[in-house]
Amino acid sequence: MKIIIDGDASPVKKEVIAEAGLRDINVLLITSTPHFSTKEYPEYVSVSYVDQGPDAADYRIVKLAEKTDIVITQDYGLASLLLPKGVIVMHHKGFEYTNDNIDRMLDSRYMSAMARKSGQRTKGPSAFSNQDRAEFKKKFILLLNEKGY
């Protein structure tokens, strides 16, 4: 079992890495080459860089994720590819993607894209807050406890 973070825009890397370290779980951070960093991580964290191309990180994550893994991402499309593999997928705002909610999320994303394409303005996601961070951490810990980690 490992935790994979869709890393380019994840605001919860620090929280995931800290909790994984307490539980002796390996973390894989997938990020694109423009986000290259010399930051040092604990030995249980590895970083995999992918090309900047569209969906390169998503393809790598789908390839590497296994049934017992947890993936942290805000990407609904990526989540929809991982759920059939039996991967646990969590958003950085603390909710878990499921077979019951993914279709609704994808439909909403599609409708917003169509509205923007026709010239309408749509509301983007709210800024990530300290309350969001605390909520993620609480639910992430609950998830790890439920799974016996």
CNS distance restraints for C-alpha pairs under 8 A (distance, minus, plus):
assign (resid   1 and name CA) (resid  25 and name CA) 7.18 0.50 0.50
assign (resid   1 and name CA) (resid  26 and name CA) 7.49 0.50 0.50
assign (resid   1 and name CA) (resid  66 and name CA) 7.91 0.50 0.50
assign (resid   1 and name CA) (resid  68 and name CA) 5.22 0.50 0.50
assign (resid   1 and name CA) (resid  69 and name CA) 5.04 0.50 0.50
assign (resid   1 and name CA) (resid  70 and name CA) 7.81 0.50 0.50
assign (resid   2 and name CA) (resid  25 and name CA) 6.01 0.50 0.50
assign (resid   2 and name CA) (resid  26 and name CA) 5.01 0.50 0.50
assign (resid   2 and name CA) (resid  27 and name CA) 5.71 0.50 0.50
assign (resid   2 and name CA) (resid  28 and name CA) 7.24 0.50 0.50
assign (resid   2 and name CA) (resid  68 and name CA) 7.51 0.50 0.50
assign (resid   2 and name CA) (resid  69 and name CA) 5.08 0.50 0.50
assign (resid   2 and name CA) (resid  70 and name CA) 6.53 0.50 0.50
assign (resid   3 and name CA) (resid  20 and name CA) 7.89 0.50 0.50
assign (resid   3 and name CA) (resid  25 and name CA) 7.27 0.50 0.50
assign (resid   3 and name CA) (resid  26 and name CA) 6.36 0.50 0.50
assign (resid   3 and name CA) (resid  27 and name CA) 4.76 0.50 0.50
assign (resid   3 and name CA) (resid  28 and name CA) 6.19 0.50 0.50
assign (resid   3 and name CA) (resid  69 and name CA) 5.77 0.50 0.50
assign (resid   3 and name CA) (resid  70 and name CA) 4.78 0.50 0.50
assign (resid   3 and name CA) (resid  71 and name CA) 5.74 0.50 0.50
assign (resid   3 and name CA) (resid  72 and name CA) 7.57 0.50 0.50
assign (resid   4 and name CA) (resid  27 and name CA) 5.81 0.50 0.50
assign (resid   4 and name CA) (resid  28 and name CA) 4.71 0.50 0.50
assign (resid   4 and name CA) (resid  29 and name CA) 5.86 0.50 0.50
assign (resid   4 and name CA) (resid  30 and name CA) 7.20 0.50 0.50
assign (resid   4 and name CA) (resid  61 and name CA) 7.43 0.50 0.50
assign (resid   4 and name CA) (resid  65 and name CA) 7.51 0.50 0.50
assign (resid   4 and name CA) (resid  69 and name CA) 7.37 0.50 0.50
assign (resid   4 and name CA) (resid  70 and name CA) 6.25 0.50 0.50
assign (resid   4 and name CA) (resid  71 and name CA) 4.68 0.50 0.50
assign (resid   4 and name CA) (resid  72 and name CA) 6.31 0.50 0.50
assign (resid   5 and name CA) (resid  10 and name CA) 7.41 0.50 0.50
assign (resid   5 and name CA) (resid  13 and name CA) 7.24 0.50 0.50
assign (resid   5 and name CA) (resid  27 and name CA) 7.50 0.50 0.50
assign (resid   5 and name CA) (resid  28 and name CA) 6.28 0.50 0.50
assign (resid   5 and name CA) (resid  29 and name CA) 4.89 0.50 0.50
assign (resid   5 and name CA) (resid  30 and name CA) 6.14 0.50 0.50
assign (resid   5 and name CA) (resid  71 and name CA) 5.78 0.50 0.50
assign (resid   5 and name CA) (resid  72 and name CA) 4.86 0.50 0.50
assign (resid   5 and name CA) (resid  73 and name CA) 6.52 0.50 0.50
assign (resid   6 and name CA) (resid  10 and name CA) 6.59 0.50 0.50
assign (resid   6 and name CA) (resid  29 and name CA) 6.52 0.50 0.50
assign (resid   6 and name CA) (resid  30 and name CA) 5.44 0.50 0.50
assign (resid   6 and name CA) (resid  31 and name CA) 6.70 0.50 0.50
assign (resid   6 and name CA) (resid  57 and name CA) 7.13 0.50 0.50
assign (resid   6 and name CA) (resid  58 and name CA) 7.71 0.50 0.50
assign (resid   6 and name CA) (resid  61 and name CA) 7.62 0.50 0.50
assign (resid   6 and name CA) (resid  71 and name CA) 7.36 0.50 0.50
assign (resid   6 and name CA) (resid  72 and name CA) 6.07 0.50 0.50
assign (resid   6 and name CA) (resid  73 and name CA) 5.20 0.50 0.50
assign (resid   7 and name CA) (resid  13 and name CA) 7.39 0.50 0.50
assign (resid   7 and name CA) (resid  29 and name CA) 5.66 0.50 0.50
assign (resid   7 and name CA) (resid  30 and name CA) 5.32 0.50 0.50
assign (resid   7 and name CA) (resid  31 and name CA) 4.98 0.50 0.50
assign (resid   7 and name CA) (resid  73 and name CA) 7.95 0.50 0.50
assign (resid   8 and name CA) (resid  30 and name CA) 7.58 0.50 0.50
assign (resid   8 and name CA) (resid  31 and name CA) 5.15 0.50 0.50
assign (resid   8 and name CA) (resid  32 and name CA) 6.67 0.50 0.50
assign (resid   8 and name CA) (resid  35 and name CA) 6.74 0.50 0.50
assign (resid  10 and name CA) (resid  72 and name CA) 7.99 0.50 0.50
assign (resid  10 and name CA) (resid  73 and name CA) 7.09 0.50 0.50
assign (resid  10 and name CA) (resid  74 and name CA) 7.75 0.50 0.50
assign (resid  10 and name CA) (resid  92 and name CA) 6.99 0.50 0.50
assign (resid  11 and name CA) (resid  92 and name CA) 7.12 0.50 0.50
assign (resid  11 and name CA) (resid 128 and name CA) 7.81 0.50 0.50
assign (resid  12 and name CA) (resid  16 and name CA) 6.24 0.50 0.50
assign (resid  12 and name CA) (resid  92 and name CA) 6.37 0.50 0.50
assign (resid  12 and name CA) (resid 133 and name CA) 7.02 0.50 0.50
assign (resid  12 and name CA) (resid 136 and name CA) 7.97 0.50 0.50
assign (resid  13 and name CA) (resid  17 and name CA) 6.03 0.50 0.50
assign (resid  14 and name CA) (resid  18 and name CA) 6.11 0.50 0.50
assign (resid  15 and name CA) (resid  19 and name CA) 6.24 0.50 0.50
assign (resid  15 and name CA) (resid 137 and name CA) 6.62 0.50 0.50
assign (resid  16 and name CA) (resid  20 and name CA) 6.01 0.50 0.50
assign (resid  16 and name CA) (resid 137 and name CA) 7.90 0.50 0.50
assign (resid  16 and name CA) (resid 140 and name CA) 7.96 0.50 0.50
assign (resid  17 and name CA) (resid  21 and name CA) 6.12 0.50 0.50
assign (resid  17 and name CA) (resid  27 and name CA) 6.81 0.50 0.50
assign (resid  17 and name CA) (resid  45 and name CA) 7.42 0.50 0.50
assign (resid  18 and name CA) (resid  22 and name CA) 6.53 0.50 0.50
assign (resid  19 and name CA) (resid  23 and name CA) 6.53 0.50 0.50
assign (resid  19 and name CA) (resid 141 and name CA) 7.44 0.50 0.50
assign (resid  20 and name CA) (resid  24 and name CA) 5.90 0.50 0.50
assign (resid  20 and name CA) (resid  25 and name CA) 4.85 0.50 0.50
assign (resid  20 and name CA) (resid  26 and name CA) 6.78 0.50 0.50
assign (resid  20 and name CA) (resid  27 and name CA) 7.07 0.50 0.50
assign (resid  21 and name CA) (resid  25 and name CA) 6.23 0.50 0.50
assign (resid  21 and name CA) (resid  26 and name CA) 7.81 0.50 0.50
assign (resid  21 and name CA) (resid  44 and name CA) 7.25 0.50 0.50
assign (resid  23 and name CA) (resid 149 and name CA) 6.19 0.50 0.50
assign (resid  24 and name CA) (resid  44 and name CA) 7.66 0.50 0.50
assign (resid  25 and name CA) (resid  44 and name CA) 7.10 0.50 0.50
assign (resid  26 and name CA) (resid  44 and name CA) 4.90 0.50 0.50
assign (resid  26 and name CA) (resid  45 and name CA) 5.95 0.50 0.50
assign (resid  26 and name CA) (resid  46 and name CA) 7.98 0.50 0.50
assign (resid  27 and name CA) (resid  44 and name CA) 6.24 0.50 0.50
assign (resid  27 and name CA) (resid  45 and name CA) 4.67 0.50 0.50
assign (resid  27 and name CA) (resid  46 and name CA) 6.35 0.50 0.50
assign (resid  28 and name CA) (resid  45 and name CA) 5.84 0.50 0.50
assign (resid  28 and name CA) (resid  46 and name CA) 5.00 0.50 0.50
assign (resid  28 and name CA) (resid  47 and name CA) 5.79 0.50 0.50
assign (resid  28 and name CA) (resid  48 and name CA) 7.16 0.50 0.50
assign (resid  29 and name CA) (resid  45 and name CA) 7.29 0.50 0.50
assign (resid  29 and name CA) (resid  46 and name CA) 6.19 0.50 0.50
assign (resid  29 and name CA) (resid  47 and name CA) 4.70 0.50 0.50
assign (resid  29 and name CA) (resid  48 and name CA) 6.16 0.50 0.50
assign (resid  30 and name CA) (resid  47 and name CA) 6.00 0.50 0.50
assign (resid  30 and name CA) (resid  48 and name CA) 4.95 0.50 0.50
assign (resid  30 and name CA) (resid  49 and name CA) 6.00 0.50 0.50
assign (resid  30 and name CA) (resid  50 and name CA) 7.30 0.50 0.50
assign (resid  30 and name CA) (resid  57 and name CA) 6.26 0.50 0.50
assign (resid  30 and name CA) (resid  60 and name CA) 7.75 0.50 0.50
assign (resid  30 and name CA) (resid  61 and name CA) 7.25 0.50 0.50
assign (resid  31 and name CA) (resid  35 and name CA) 6.54 0.50 0.50
assign (resid  31 and name CA) (resid  36 and name CA) 7.71 0.50 0.50
assign (resid  31 and name CA) (resid  47 and name CA) 7.43 0.50 0.50
assign (resid  31 and name CA) (resid  48 and name CA) 6.40 0.50 0.50
assign (resid  31 and name CA) (resid  49 and name CA) 5.10 0.50 0.50
assign (resid  31 and name CA) (resid  50 and name CA) 6.18 0.50 0.50
assign (resid  31 and name CA) (resid  57 and name CA) 6.37 0.50 0.50
assign (resid  32 and name CA) (resid  36 and name CA) 7.13 0.50 0.50
assign (resid  32 and name CA) (resid  49 and name CA) 5.21 0.50 0.50
assign (resid  32 and name CA) (resid  50 and name CA) 4.67 0.50 0.50
assign (resid  32 and name CA) (resid  51 and name CA) 5.55 0.50 0.50
assign (resid  32 and name CA) (resid  52 and name CA) 5.26 0.50 0.50
assign (resid  32 and name CA) (resid  56 and name CA) 7.75 0.50 0.50
assign (resid  32 and name CA) (resid  57 and name CA) 6.67 0.50 0.50
assign (resid  33 and name CA) (resid  49 and name CA) 5.54 0.50 0.50
assign (resid  33 and name CA) (resid  50 and name CA) 5.86 0.50 0.50
assign (resid  33 and name CA) (resid  51 and name CA) 5.76 0.50 0.50
assign (resid  33 and name CA) (resid  52 and name CA) 6.12 0.50 0.50
assign (resid  34 and name CA) (resid  52 and name CA) 6.79 0.50 0.50
assign (resid  36 and name CA) (resid  49 and name CA) 7.46 0.50 0.50
assign (resid  41 and name CA) (resid  45 and name CA) 5.97 0.50 0.50
assign (resid  41 and name CA) (resid  46 and name CA) 7.62 0.50 0.50
assign (resid  50 and name CA) (resid  56 and name CA) 6.17 0.50 0.50
assign (resid  50 and name CA) (resid  57 and name CA) 6.03 0.50 0.50
assign (resid  50 and name CA) (resid  60 and name CA) 7.67 0.50 0.50
assign (resid  51 and name CA) (resid  56 and name CA) 6.16 0.50 0.50
assign (resid  51 and name CA) (resid  57 and name CA) 7.80 0.50 0.50
assign (resid  52 and name CA) (resid  56 and name CA) 6.71 0.50 0.50
assign (resid  55 and name CA) (resid  59 and name CA) 6.19 0.50 0.50
assign (resid  56 and name CA) (resid  60 and name CA) 6.37 0.50 0.50
assign (resid  57 and name CA) (resid  61 and name CA) 6.15 0.50 0.50
assign (resid  58 and name CA) (resid  62 and name CA) 6.13 0.50 0.50
assign (resid  58 and name CA) (resid  78 and name CA) 6.04 0.50 0.50
assign (resid  59 and name CA) (resid  63 and name CA) 6.14 0.50 0.50
assign (resid  60 and name CA) (resid  64 and name CA) 6.18 0.50 0.50
assign (resid  61 and name CA) (resid  65 and name CA) 5.76 0.50 0.50
assign (resid  62 and name CA) (resid  78 and name CA) 7.66 0.50 0.50
assign (resid  62 and name CA) (resid  81 and name CA) 7.03 0.50 0.50
assign (resid  62 and name CA) (resid  82 and name CA) 6.35 0.50 0.50
assign (resid  65 and name CA) (resid  69 and name CA) 6.22 0.50 0.50
assign (resid  65 and name CA) (resid  71 and name CA) 7.73 0.50 0.50
assign (resid  65 and name CA) (resid  82 and name CA) 7.61 0.50 0.50
assign (resid  65 and name CA) (resid  87 and name CA) 6.99 0.50 0.50
assign (resid  66 and name CA) (resid  85 and name CA) 6.94 0.50 0.50
assign (resid  66 and name CA) (resid  86 and name CA) 7.50 0.50 0.50
assign (resid  66 and name CA) (resid  87 and name CA) 6.24 0.50 0.50
assign (resid  67 and name CA) (resid  85 and name CA) 5.85 0.50 0.50
assign (resid  67 and name CA) (resid  86 and name CA) 4.68 0.50 0.50
assign (resid  67 and name CA) (resid  87 and name CA) 4.69 0.50 0.50
assign (resid  67 and name CA) (resid  88 and name CA) 7.71 0.50 0.50
assign (resid  68 and name CA) (resid  86 and name CA) 7.39 0.50 0.50
assign (resid  68 and name CA) (resid  87 and name CA) 6.21 0.50 0.50
assign (resid  68 and name CA) (resid  88 and name CA) 7.52 0.50 0.50
assign (resid  69 and name CA) (resid  87 and name CA) 5.57 0.50 0.50
assign (resid  69 and name CA) (resid  88 and name CA) 6.30 0.50 0.50
assign (resid  70 and name CA) (resid  87 and name CA) 6.11 0.50 0.50
assign (resid  70 and name CA) (resid  88 and name CA) 4.71 0.50 0.50
assign (resid  70 and name CA) (resid  89 and name CA) 5.73 0.50 0.50
assign (resid  70 and name CA) (resid  90 and name CA) 7.38 0.50 0.50
assign (resid  71 and name CA) (resid  87 and name CA) 7.21 0.50 0.50
assign (resid  71 and name CA) (resid  88 and name CA) 6.26 0.50 0.50
assign (resid  71 and name CA) (resid  89 and name CA) 4.81 0.50 0.50
assign (resid  71 and name CA) (resid  90 and name CA) 6.23 0.50 0.50
assign (resid  72 and name CA) (resid  89 and name CA) 5.97 0.50 0.50
assign (resid  72 and name CA) (resid  90 and name CA) 4.95 0.50 0.50
assign (resid  72 and name CA) (resid  91 and name CA) 5.76 0.50 0.50
assign (resid  72 and name CA) (resid  92 and name CA) 6.54 0.50 0.50
assign (resid  73 and name CA) (resid  78 and name CA) 7.76 0.50 0.50
assign (resid  73 and name CA) (resid  79 and name CA) 7.43 0.50 0.50
assign (resid  73 and name CA) (resid  89 and name CA) 7.20 0.50 0.50
assign (resid  73 and name CA) (resid  90 and name CA) 6.32 0.50 0.50
assign (resid  73 and name CA) (resid  91 and name CA) 5.23 0.50 0.50
assign (resid  73 and name CA) (resid  92 and name CA) 6.51 0.50 0.50
assign (resid  74 and name CA) (resid  90 and name CA) 7.87 0.50 0.50
assign (resid  74 and name CA) (resid  91 and name CA) 5.07 0.50 0.50
assign (resid  74 and name CA) (resid  92 and name CA) 6.36 0.50 0.50
assign (resid  75 and name CA) (resid  79 and name CA) 6.30 0.50 0.50
assign (resid  76 and name CA) (resid  80 and name CA) 6.19 0.50 0.50
assign (resid  76 and name CA) (resid 102 and name CA) 7.19 0.50 0.50
assign (resid  76 and name CA) (resid 105 and name CA) 6.96 0.50 0.50
assign (resid  76 and name CA) (resid 106 and name CA) 6.49 0.50 0.50
assign (resid  77 and name CA) (resid  81 and name CA) 6.59 0.50 0.50
assign (resid  77 and name CA) (resid 106 and name CA) 7.19 0.50 0.50
assign (resid  78 and name CA) (resid  82 and name CA) 6.39 0.50 0.50
assign (resid  79 and name CA) (resid  83 and name CA) 6.14 0.50 0.50
assign (resid  79 and name CA) (resid  89 and name CA) 6.18 0.50 0.50
assign (resid  79 and name CA) (resid  97 and name CA) 6.74 0.50 0.50
assign (resid  79 and name CA) (resid 102 and name CA) 7.76 0.50 0.50
assign (resid  80 and name CA) (resid  84 and name CA) 7.45 0.50 0.50
assign (resid  80 and name CA) (resid 102 and name CA) 6.48 0.50 0.50
assign (resid  81 and name CA) (resid  85 and name CA) 7.58 0.50 0.50
assign (resid  82 and name CA) (resid  86 and name CA) 6.85 0.50 0.50
assign (resid  82 and name CA) (resid  87 and name CA) 5.62 0.50 0.50
assign (resid  82 and name CA) (resid  88 and name CA) 7.85 0.50 0.50
assign (resid  82 and name CA) (resid  89 and name CA) 7.35 0.50 0.50
assign (resid  83 and name CA) (resid  87 and name CA) 5.46 0.50 0.50
assign (resid  83 and name CA) (resid  88 and name CA) 6.95 0.50 0.50
assign (resid  83 and name CA) (resid  89 and name CA) 7.20 0.50 0.50
assign (resid  83 and name CA) (resid  97 and name CA) 7.90 0.50 0.50
assign (resid  83 and name CA) (resid  98 and name CA) 7.02 0.50 0.50
assign (resid  83 and name CA) (resid  99 and name CA) 6.92 0.50 0.50
assign (resid  88 and name CA) (resid  96 and name CA) 7.59 0.50 0.50
assign (resid  88 and name CA) (resid  97 and name CA) 7.67 0.50 0.50
assign (resid  89 and name CA) (resid  96 and name CA) 5.87 0.50 0.50
assign (resid  89 and name CA) (resid  97 and name CA) 5.53 0.50 0.50
assign (resid  89 and name CA) (resid  98 and name CA) 7.76 0.50 0.50
assign (resid  90 and name CA) (resid  94 and name CA) 6.54 0.50 0.50
assign (resid  90 and name CA) (resid  95 and name CA) 5.85 0.50 0.50
assign (resid  90 and name CA) (resid  96 and name CA) 4.34 0.50 0.50
assign (resid  90 and name CA) (resid  97 and name CA) 5.87 0.50 0.50
assign (resid  91 and name CA) (resid  95 and name CA) 5.51 0.50 0.50
assign (resid  91 and name CA) (resid  96 and name CA) 6.17 0.50 0.50
assign (resid  91 and name CA) (resid  97 and name CA) 7.20 0.50 0.50
assign (resid  92 and name CA) (resid 133 and name CA) 7.80 0.50 0.50
assign (resid  92 and name CA) (resid 136 and name CA) 6.10 0.50 0.50
assign (resid  93 and name CA) (resid 128 and name CA) 7.90 0.50 0.50
assign (resid  93 and name CA) (resid 132 and name CA) 5.57 0.50 0.50
assign (resid  93 and name CA) (resid 133 and name CA) 7.02 0.50 0.50
assign (resid  93 and name CA) (resid 135 and name CA) 6.93 0.50 0.50
assign (resid  93 and name CA) (resid 136 and name CA) 5.34 0.50 0.50
assign (resid  94 and name CA) (resid 132 and name CA) 7.57 0.50 0.50
assign (resid  94 and name CA) (resid 135 and name CA) 6.03 0.50 0.50
assign (resid  94 and name CA) (resid 136 and name CA) 3.99 0.50 0.50
assign (resid  94 and name CA) (resid 137 and name CA) 7.40 0.50 0.50
assign (resid  94 and name CA) (resid 138 and name CA) 7.99 0.50 0.50
assign (resid  94 and name CA) (resid 139 and name CA) 5.72 0.50 0.50
assign (resid  94 and name CA) (resid 140 and name CA) 6.84 0.50 0.50
assign (resid  95 and name CA) (resid 136 and name CA) 7.71 0.50 0.50
assign (resid  95 and name CA) (resid 139 and name CA) 7.61 0.50 0.50
assign (resid  97 and name CA) (resid 101 and name CA) 6.45 0.50 0.50
assign (resid  97 and name CA) (resid 102 and name CA) 6.16 0.50 0.50
assign (resid  98 and name CA) (resid 102 and name CA) 5.91 0.50 0.50
assign (resid  99 and name CA) (resid 103 and name CA) 7.46 0.50 0.50
assign (resid 101 and name CA) (resid 105 and name CA) 6.42 0.50 0.50
assign (resid 102 and name CA) (resid 106 and name CA) 6.13 0.50 0.50
assign (resid 103 and name CA) (resid 107 and name CA) 6.05 0.50 0.50
assign (resid 104 and name CA) (resid 108 and name CA) 6.14 0.50 0.50
assign (resid 105 and name CA) (resid 109 and name CA) 6.18 0.50 0.50
assign (resid 106 and name CA) (resid 110 and name CA) 6.13 0.50 0.50
assign (resid 107 and name CA) (resid 111 and name CA) 6.13 0.50 0.50
assign (resid 108 and name CA) (resid 112 and name CA) 6.17 0.50 0.50
assign (resid 109 and name CA) (resid 113 and name CA) 6.20 0.50 0.50
assign (resid 110 and name CA) (resid 114 and name CA) 6.21 0.50 0.50
assign (resid 111 and name CA) (resid 115 and name CA) 6.16 0.50 0.50
assign (resid 112 and name CA) (resid 116 and name CA) 6.20 0.50 0.50
assign (resid 112 and name CA) (resid 122 and name CA) 6.50 0.50 0.50
assign (resid 113 and name CA) (resid 117 and name CA) 6.08 0.50 0.50
assign (resid 114 and name CA) (resid 118 and name CA) 6.27 0.50 0.50
assign (resid 115 and name CA) (resid 119 and name CA) 6.53 0.50 0.50
assign (resid 115 and name CA) (resid 120 and name CA) 5.24 0.50 0.50
assign (resid 115 and name CA) (resid 121 and name CA) 7.23 0.50 0.50
assign (resid 115 and name CA) (resid 122 and name CA) 7.24 0.50 0.50
assign (resid 116 and name CA) (resid 120 and name CA) 4.89 0.50 0.50
assign (resid 116 and name CA) (resid 121 and name CA) 5.82 0.50 0.50
assign (resid 116 and name CA) (resid 122 and name CA) 6.55 0.50 0.50
assign (resid 128 and name CA) (resid 132 and name CA) 6.10 0.50 0.50
assign (resid 128 and name CA) (resid 133 and name CA) 7.45 0.50 0.50
assign (resid 129 and name CA) (resid 133 and name CA) 6.35 0.50 0.50
assign (resid 130 and name CA) (resid 134 and name CA) 6.20 0.50 0.50
assign (resid 131 and name CA) (resid 135 and name CA) 6.09 0.50 0.50
assign (resid 132 and name CA) (resid 136 and name CA) 6.07 0.50 0.50
assign (resid 133 and name CA) (resid 137 and name CA) 6.22 0.50 0.50
assign (resid 134 and name CA) (resid 138 and name CA) 6.18 0.50 0.50
assign (resid 135 and name CA) (resid 139 and name CA) 6.21 0.50 0.50
assign (resid 136 and name CA) (resid 140 and name CA) 5.83 0.50 0.50
assign (resid 137 and name CA) (resid 141 and name CA) 6.07 0.50 0.50
assign (resid 138 and name CA) (resid 142 and name CA) 6.31 0.50 0.50
assign (resid 139 and name CA) (resid 143 and name CA) 6.08 0.50 0.50
assign (resid 140 and name CA) (resid 144 and name CA) 6.23 0.50 0.50
assign (resid 141 and name CA) (resid 145 and name CA) 6.10 0.50 0.50
assign (resid 142 and name CA) (resid 146 and name CA) 6.05 0.50 0.50
assign (resid 143 and name CA) (resid 147 and name CA) 6.24 0.50 0.50
assign (resid 144 and name CA) (resid 148 and name CA) 6.25 0.50 0.50
assign (resid 144 and name CA) (resid 149 and name CA) 5.15 0.50 0.50
assign (resid 145 and name CA) (resid 149 and name CA) 5.56 0.50 0.50
